[in-house]
Amino acid sequence: MKLKLLALTLTASLAGIPAMAQDAPRHDDQPKHDTDKTPPAPQEKSSVTHHDLTLGSRTIHYTATAGTLLIRNEQDEPYGTIFYVAYTEDGVDAKNRPVTFLYNGGPGSASLWLHMGSVGPVRVVTASPEATGPAPYQTVPNQYSLLDKTDLVFIDAPLTGFSKAVGKGTDKDFRGVDQDLQAFDKFIQRYITVNQRWNSPKYLFGESYGTTRSAGLAGLLQEDGVSLNGVILLSSILNYNVRGPGFDAVYVGNLPSYAAIAWYHNKLAHKPADMTAYLDEVRAFARGEYSEALSEGDLLPQEKFDAIAAKVAAYTGLSVEYVKNSKLRIEPTRFRKELLRGEGEILGRYDARFEGTDVDDAGENPGYDPSDTGISGVFIGAFHDYLSRELKYDTTDAYAVHSESNVPWDQTHHPVGGGGGMGRMFGQRMPDVAMDLADAMRKNPKLKVYSANGLFDLATPFFLTEYDLSHMMVTPALAKNVEFGYYPAGHMVYLNVDALKQLTHDLDGFYAETSK
């Protein structure tokens, strides 16, 4: 996730590298310092606390462990320390108890968003879809936690949270698709070894770029002998290739999300009562007439251009003139500025239920994302308070909500099993990790996938996710292992408490089916 989700490079200082001490003044009678000596790796540390959570008629006694584990490179040298918070039920047989690894995305985001908002034992209260505002904030027992179904391990990606490079490790060892996958693969294997969880049912739960990570990890872990029971994809981005210039797939994929958002904001001339049937109609138009028209490019006849523009306008709530001026191709950023322009409001990118005001109403793009600014303060503030007061985690290190590194993100990916096309020989210049997930499903036919999608999400539109997961080139029998859920929310589905309630209900069934 989360915030700054689809930015592929982040700029700042090299915060993840341990500082080298300056040499002291030297005298003839003092030994010389070895300035090339690698700094020692820190010790693994943890804070263990005990808590209770009542879900329905059942009280769960659980242990919270906030700590770090070291991961080692191919030379068996520590090169990273990874921060995590694990919630494990007390008094149960660990070998039969599922364990789920959860993380946000970015790439370059810590996992406090999922940790404090989704299925953990506590939940921060927000005013969503209104801006929550300043402290004091309220953190409550989470009645929609999955702790009655699975132990939960929230992981901060390398260079985020308290996770950092150590020893000979550098930012470059973590800043890339495959580098990130290797680090998470090593951490998960380290965790299940230290905690004797090799025989537990195992799950991955990623949000946004975390879904990119999950799909790649499913293949990588399978190769290392860790067969997963399930993969939960929340607000997915699996194939970056179609988002390059010159491709129309992204415009086709965005259209049903525009239609859902126009429906929510009452911008349709004839608003249908049944949103589900309406979106099925928009999907059919998007993959049919609309896709065909875009494929003709500049050779599209004027009469057909006008007819398609009228239909796009009707489905999106935009004017026909605006659609024509956009050459039938509506950018998400422009849509967020244009839909409510007459009301002086802009829409959120991660969650288009959020509205905000801009500097003026004349600009082409919104000046900020109200679905980002509206919740950042409450999540960050509540997490720091919870970490100190409840989890008793004491450190002098600063918590990096976002990775602060000037090392560019390496997008090259070598899919497990080779992938398709030229990726088999040379790797992918941009990742399509649906190929990794497909490889894991072929080799582990009982692996199930649950794809959760927010209808009002403009960062990872649900129709593009449907396309990616239906083009993995698996058999019809394996294709049935992928299940979809749709929720009246945005990228962070859990910000809508009603949607969170439905999501956990759906996941209850998913765990019951896959953990047998």
C-alpha positions in Angstrom: 0.0 0.0 0.0 0.0 1.8 0.4 0.5 5.5 0.1 2.6 6.7 -2.8 1.6 3.3 -4.1 2.4 3.3 -7.7 5.5 5.5 -7.6 8.3 3.4 -8.9 11.1 5.6 -7.6 11.4 7.4 -4.3 14.0 10.1 -3.6 15.6 11.0 -0.2 18.8 10.1 1.8 20.3 6.7 2.2 18.6 6.1 5.5 18.9 2.3 5.5 22.7 2.2 5.7 24.3 2.1 9.2 26.5 5.1 9.8 30.3 4.6 9.8 32.1 6.1 12.8 34.7 8.8 12.0 38.3 7.9 12.8 39.5 9.4 16.1 42.7 11.5 16.0 45.7 9.2 15.7 48.9 9.3 17.7 52.0 7.2 17.4 51.1 5.2 20.5 47.5 4.4 19.3 46.5 1.5 17.1 45.2 2.4 13.6 41.5 1.9 12.9 40.4 -0.3 10.1 38.0 2.1 8.2 37.0 -0.7 5.8 35.7 -3.0 8.6 32.0 -3.9 8.1 29.8 -2.7 10.9 28.5 -5.6 13.0 24.9 -6.7 12.5 22.6 -5.8 15.4 21.2 -8.4 17.6 17.7 -9.7 17.0 15.3 -8.2 19.5 11.7 -8.5 20.5 9.1 -7.2 22.9 6.5 -9.7 24.0 3.1 -8.7 25.5 -0.1 -10.6 26.2 -3.6 -9.5 25.4 -7.2 -10.7 25.0 -9.7 -10.1 22.2 -13.4 -11.1 22.3 -14.9 -11.9 18.9 -18.6 -12.9 19.3 -18.9 -15.3 22.2 -15.2 -16.3 22.0 -12.4 -14.7 23.9 -9.0 -15.2 22.3 -5.9 -15.0 24.5 -3.0 -14.0 22.3 0.7 -13.0 22.4 2.0 -10.0 20.5 5.6 -10.1 19.5 7.2 -6.9 18.1 10.7 -7.7 16.9 13.3 -8.1 14.3 14.9 -11.0 12.5 18.1 -11.0 10.5 18.2 -12.3 7.0 21.4 -13.5 5.3 22.8 -13.3 1.8 24.2 -16.1 -0.3 27.5 -15.9 1.6 25.6 -16.6 4.9 26.3 -13.0 6.1 23.6 -10.9 7.7 22.6 -8.1 5.2 19.2 -7.0 6.5 17.2 -6.8 9.7 13.4 -7.0 9.2 10.8 -5.6 11.7 7.6 -7.5 12.2 4.7 -7.7 14.7 3.2 -11.1 15.2 -0.1 -12.0 16.9 -0.3 -15.6 17.9 -3.1 -17.4 19.8 -2.1 -18.9 23.1 -2.8 -22.5 24.0 -3.3 -24.0 20.6 -1.3 -26.5 18.6 0.8 -24.4 16.2 1.2 -27.1 13.6 -2.6 -26.9 12.9 -2.9 -23.2 13.4 -2.8 -21.1 10.2 -0.3 -18.3 9.9 -0.7 -15.3 7.6 2.0 -12.9 6.5 0.7 -9.4 5.7 2.4 -6.4 4.2 1.6 -3.2 2.3 3.3 -2.2 -0.9 4.5 1.0 -2.5 7.1 -0.2 -3.3 8.6 1.4 -0.3 5.7 1.6 2.2 5.7 0.2 5.8 2.8 -2.0 6.7 1.1 0.2 9.4 -1.9 0.7 7.1 -2.9 -3.0 7.0 -1.7 -3.4 10.6 -3.9 -0.6 12.1 -6.9 -0.7 9.8 -7.7 -4.2 8.5 -7.8 -7.6 10.2 -5.4 -7.3 13.2 -6.6 -7.3 16.8 -6.9 -3.5 17.0 -8.3 -1.0 14.6 -7.9 2.8 14.4 -11.2 4.7 14.1 -11.4 7.1 11.1 -14.1 9.5 9.8 -13.8 8.0 6.3 -14.8 9.1 3.7 -14.4 12.4 5.5 -10.9 13.6 6.5 -10.3 12.4 10.1 -8.4 15.4 11.3 -5.9 15.8 14.2 -5.4 13.9 17.5 -6.6 12.6 19.9 -7.2 9.3 17.9 -9.1 6.3 19.0 -7.8 2.7 18.7 -10.4 0.0 19.5 -10.6 -3.8 19.7 -11.2 -5.0 16.1 -14.5 -6.9 15.9 -13.5 -7.8 12.3 -10.2 -9.3 13.0 -9.1 -12.6 11.5 -7.3 -13.6 14.7 -10.0 -16.3 15.4 -9.0 -17.9 12.1 -5.2 -17.4 11.8 -2.1 -16.0 13.5 -1.1 -12.8 11.9 2.5 -11.5 11.1 2.7 -7.9 9.8 6.0 -7.3 8.0 7.7 -4.0 7.2 9.5 -4.2 3.9 13.3 -3.6 3.9 14.2 0.1 4.3 10.7 0.8 5.8 9.6 0.8 9.4 12.5 -0.4 11.4 13.7 -2.7 8.7 17.1 -1.8 7.3 20.2 -2.9 5.6 22.9 -4.1 8.0 26.5 -5.5 7.7 27.5 -5.4 4.1 24.0 -4.8 3.0 23.1 -1.7 1.0 19.9 -0.1 -0.3 20.7 -1.6 -3.7 20.3 -5.1 -2.2 16.6 -4.4 -1.6 15.5 -1.8 -4.1 14.1 -3.9 -6.9 11.4 -6.4 -7.8 13.5 -9.5 -7.4 15.6 -8.1 -4.6 12.5 -7.4 -2.6 11.1 -10.9 -3.3 14.4 -12.5 -2.1 14.3 -10.5 1.2 10.7 -11.5 1.9 11.4 -15.1 1.0 14.3 -15.2 3.4 12.3 -13.6 6.2 9.3 -15.9 5.9 11.6 -19.0 5.9 13.5 -17.6 8.9 10.2 -16.9 10.8 8.7 -20.3 10.3 12.0 -21.9 11.3 12.5 -19.9 14.5 8.8 -20.3 15.5 8.5 -23.9 14.3 5.7 -23.2 11.8 6.8 -25.2 8.9 3.8 -27.5 9.3 1.3 -24.7 9.8 -1.2 -23.8 7.0 0.4 -20.7 5.4 -1.0 -17.6 3.7 0.1 -14.4 2.1 -2.0 -11.2 2.4 -0.6 -8.3 0.4 -2.1 -4.9 -0.5 -1.3 -2.9 -3.7 2.3 -3.5 -4.6 2.0 -6.1 -1.8 0.0 -8.1 -4.3 2.9 -7.8 -6.8 5.1 -9.2 -4.0 2.6 -11.9 -3.1 2.2 -13.3 -6.6 6.0 -13.4 -7.0 6.5 -14.9 -3.6 4.0 -17.6 -4.2 6.3 -18.9 -7.0 9.5 -18.3 -5.1 8.4 -20.0 -1.9 7.0 -22.9 -3.9 10.5 -23.4 -5.4 12.0 -23.4 -1.8 9.6 -26.0 -0.6 7.1 -23.7 1.1 3.7 -24.6 -0.4 1.0 -22.1 0.4 -2.6 -22.8 1.3 -3.8 -19.4 0.1 -2.9 -16.0 -1.3 -5.1 -13.0 -0.6 -4.7 -10.1 -3.0 -6.2 -6.8 -1.9 -6.3 -4.1 -4.6 -4.0 -5.8 -7.1 -1.4 -4.6 -9.5 0.2 -7.7 -11.2 1.2 -6.6 -14.7 3.0 -3.3 -15.2 3.7 -3.8 -18.9 0.2 -2.8 -20.1 0.6 0.6 -18.3 3.3 1.8 -20.7 2.7 4.5 -23.3 1.1 3.4 -26.5 -1.2 0.8 -24.9 -4.9 1.2 -24.6 -5.5 -1.6 -22.1 -5.3 0.8 -19.2 -8.1 3.0 -20.6 -10.3 -0.1 -21.1 -9.4 -1.3 -17.6 -10.3 2.0 -16.0 -13.7 2.5 -17.5 -15.8 0.3 -15.2 -14.2 2.1 -12.2 -15.2 5.5 -13.6 -18.7 4.2 -14.0 -18.8 2.9 -10.4 -17.6 6.3 -9.1 -20.0 8.3 -11.3 -22.8 6.0 -9.9 -21.6 6.7 -6.3 -21.6 10.5 -6.8 -25.0 10.5 -8.6 -23.5 11.8 -11.9 -25.4 9.5 -14.2 -28.3 10.9 -16.1 -30.3 7.7 -15.5 -28.8 6.1 -12.4 -29.5 2.3 -12.4 -30.8 0.8 -9.1 -28.7 -2.4 -9.6 -25.1 -1.4 -9.6 -23.9 -5.0 -10.1 -25.9 -5.4 -13.3 -24.8 -1.9 -14.4 -21.1 -2.7 -14.1 -21.6 -5.9 -16.0 -23.0 -3.8 -18.8 -20.1 -1.4 -18.7 -17.6 -4.3 -18.7 -19.2 -5.7 -21.9 -19.0 -2.3 -23.6 -15.4 -1.8 -22.4 -14.1 -5.1 -23.7 -16.2 -4.9 -26.8 -17.1 -1.6 -28.7 -14.8 0.6 -26.7 -11.7 -1.6 -27.0 -12.4 -2.1 -30.7 -12.7 1.6 -31.3 -9.5 2.4 -29.4 -7.7 -0.3 -31.4 -8.4 1.6 -34.7 -6.4 4.6 -33.3 -6.3 7.6 -35.6 -8.1 5.7 -38.3 -11.4 5.5 -36.4 -14.2 6.9 -38.6 -15.7 10.2 -37.3 -19.2 8.7 -37.1 -18.0 5.9 -34.9 -15.9 8.2 -32.8 -18.9 10.4 -32.0 -21.0 7.3 -31.1 -18.4 5.9 -28.8 -17.8 9.3 -27.2 -21.5 9.6 -26.4 -21.5 6.2 -24.7 -18.3 6.8 -22.7 -19.8 10.1 -21.5 -23.0 8.4 -20.4 -21.2 5.8 -18.4 -18.7 8.1 -16.8 -20.8 11.2 -16.0 -18.5 13.4 -18.1 -19.6 15.7 -20.9 -19.5 14.4 -24.5 -17.3 17.4 -25.4 -14.7 16.5 -22.7 -14.6 12.9 -23.8 -14.0 14.0 -27.4 -11.3 16.4 -26.4 -9.6 13.6 -24.6 -9.7 11.4 -27.7 -11.8 8.9 -25.9 -9.0 8.2 -23.4 -9.7 9.4 -19.9 -6.7 9.7 -17.5 -7.5 8.8 -13.9 -5.9 12.1 -12.6 -8.0 14.2 -15.0 -11.2 12.2 -14.1 -10.6 13.1 -10.4 -10.6 16.8 -11.3 -13.3 16.8 -13.9 -16.2 14.8 -12.4 -17.1 17.2 -9.7 -15.6 20.3 -11.3 -19.0 22.1 -11.2 -19.2 21.6 -7.5 -15.6 22.8 -6.8 -14.5 19.4 -5.5 -11.8 16.9 -6.4 -11.8 13.2 -5.8 -9.4 10.8 -4.1 -7.1 8.5 -6.1 -7.0 5.6 -3.7 -10.6 6.1 -2.7 -12.9 8.2 -4.9 -15.5 8.5 -2.1 -13.2 11.1 -0.6 -13.7 14.7 -1.7 -11.6 17.8 -1.2 -11.2 21.4 -2.4 -8.3 22.6 -4.6 -6.5 25.9 -5.1 -8.9 26.7 -7.9 -11.4 24.9 -10.1 -9.7 25.7 -13.4 -6.8 23.3 -13.3 -6.4 20.1 -15.3 -5.3 17.9 -12.4 -6.0 17.8 -8.7 -3.4 19.4 -6.4 -3.4 16.5 -3.9 -5.2 13.2 -3.0 -7.8 13.7 -0.3 -8.0 10.0 0.3 -4.3 10.1 1.2 -4.2 13.3 3.3 -7.5 12.4 4.9 -6.1 9.3 6.7 -2.3 9.6 7.0 -2.3 11.5 10.3 -4.6 9.2 12.1 -2.8 6.0 11.0 0.7 7.3 11.7 -0.2 8.9 15.0 -2.2 6.0 16.3 0.5 3.4 15.2 3.3 5.2 17.1 1.1 5.5 20.2 0.1 1.8 20.0 3.6 0.6 19.4 4.9 2.4 22.5 1.9 2.0 24.9 0.6 -1.5 24.1 3.4 -3.4 22.4 6.1 -1.8 24.6 8.6 -1.7 21.8 11.4 0.6 22.8 13.9 1.9 20.3 15.8 5.1 19.4 15.4 4.4 15.7 13.0 6.5 13.6 10.1 4.6 12.0 10.2 5.1 8.2 6.6 5.2 7.0 8.1 5.4 3.5 11.4 4.2 2.2 13.9 7.1 2.0 16.4 6.1 -0.6 17.9 7.7 -3.7 18.5 4.2 -5.2 16.1 3.7 -8.2 13.7 0.8 -8.1 15.0 -2.0 -10.3 11.9 -3.2 -12.2 13.6 -6.1 -14.0 12.0 -9.4 -13.0 12.9 -13.0 -13.7 9.7 -15.0 -13.2 9.8 -18.4 -11.5 9.4 -21.1 -14.2 10.6 -18.7 -16.9 7.3 -16.9 -17.6 6.1 -16.4 -21.1 7.6 -15.0 -24.3 11.0 -13.3 -24.1 10.9 -13.3 -20.3 11.9 -16.9 -20.4 15.3 -16.0 -21.9 16.0 -12.4 -20.8 13.7 -11.6 -17.9 11.0 -9.0 -17.9 11.9 -5.3 -18.2 8.6 -4.7 -16.3 7.1 -7.3 -14.0 4.2 -9.5 -14.8 4.0 -11.6 -11.7 0.7 -13.2 -12.7 3.1 -15.7 -14.4 4.8 -16.5 -11.1 1.4 -17.0 -9.4 0.3 -19.3 -12.3 3.5 -21.3 -12.0 2.8 -21.8 -8.2 -0.7 -22.9 -8.9 0.4 -25.5 -11.5 2.9 -27.0 -9.1 0.5 -26.7 -6.1 -3.0 -27.4 -7.6 -4.6 -26.9 -4.2 -3.4 -23.3 -3.9 -6.4 -20.9 -3.7 -6.4 -17.2 -4.5 -8.8 -14.6 -3.2 -8.9 -11.3 -5.0 -10.5 -8.4 -3.0 -11.3 -5.3 -5.0 -12.6 -1.8 -4.1 -15.1 -0.5 -6.6 -14.0 3.1 -6.2 -10.3 2.5 -6.4 -8.5 4.5 -9.2 -5.0 3.2 -8.2 -5.6 -0.5 -9.0 -8.9 -0.7 -11.0 -10.8 -4.0 -10.5 -11.3 -4.6 -14.3 -7.6 -4.7 -14.9 -7.2 -7.2 -12.0 -9.9 -9.4 -13.6 -8.0 -9.3 -16.9 -4.6 -10.2 -15.3 -6.0 -13.1 -13.3 -7.9 -14.5 -16.2 -4.8 -14.5 -18.5 -2.5 -16.7 -16.5 -2.8 -19.5 -19.0 -3.9 -22.1 -16.5 -6.3 -25.0 -17.0 -10.1 -24.4 -16.5 -9.8 -26.5 -13.3 -7.1 -24.2 -11.9 -8.9 -21.1 -13.0 -11.6 -22.0 -10.6 -9.1 -21.7 -7.7 -9.3 -17.9 -8.1 -12.2 -16.2 -6.3 -13.2 -12.5 -6.6 -14.8 -10.2 -4.0 -16.1 -6.6 -4.7 -16.6 -4.0 -2.0 -18.2 -0.5 -1.9 -14.8 1.1 -1.0 -11.5 2.2 -2.4 -8.0 0.9 -2.4 -8.0 0.5 1.4 -11.2 -1.5 1.5 -11.2 -1.6 5.2 -11.7 2.2 5.5 -15.4 1.5 4.9 -16.3 -0.5 8.1 -19.3 -2.1 6.4 -17.0 -3.3 3.6 -14.5 -4.5 6.2 -17.2 -6.5 7.9 -18.1 -8.1 4.6 -14.5 -8.8 3.6 -13.8 -10.6 6.9 -17.0 -12.6 6.5 -15.8 -13.7 3.0 -12.3 -14.5 4.2 -13.8 -16.6 7.1 -15.1 -18.9 4.4 -11.8 -18.8 2.4 -9.8 -19.9 5.5 -12.3 -22.6 6.4 -12.1 -24.0 2.8 -8.3 -23.8 2.4 -6.9 -24.7 5.9 -8.4 -28.2 6.2 
